Amino acid sequence: MSEADLALAQQVLKAQPFSTLLGARLTAFGDGKATLEVDIRQDLLQQNGFVHGGVLSYAADNTLTFAAGTVVGAGVLTTGFAIDYLRPAFGTVLRARAQVVRAGRSRVVCRCDLLVVDDQGTETLCAVAQGTIAVSEPSTRP
């Protein structure tokens, strides 16, 4: 994928009102992979001071779908995903990295690691997800 593909994917993300509300940004997009980041803010935490599970789920869902889009085109929709929370999420940045496991004509299976990044840049795995993405439009890619 090119810088133009990343720029287009970033425009798609910005067109999602909820993504804008969270301040999400797409930092990588191409070759069956996508990375999405959200700065961790006070208003994204739950009562114990950890990133709310809904924010982690959002990041997994969107990143899984963007990863699928890198191989089958823009016409994609999440049909389902499972997430396992491994440890409480706290830090400065939530980073979701997804990659395609298998791409078929009508479904794409992807997995996603959700990590928190601390002030020193150290990543800690806090959740993992796997999802199935439906291809709703045929790809225009060769």
Disulfide bonds with the S-S distance in Angstrom:
none
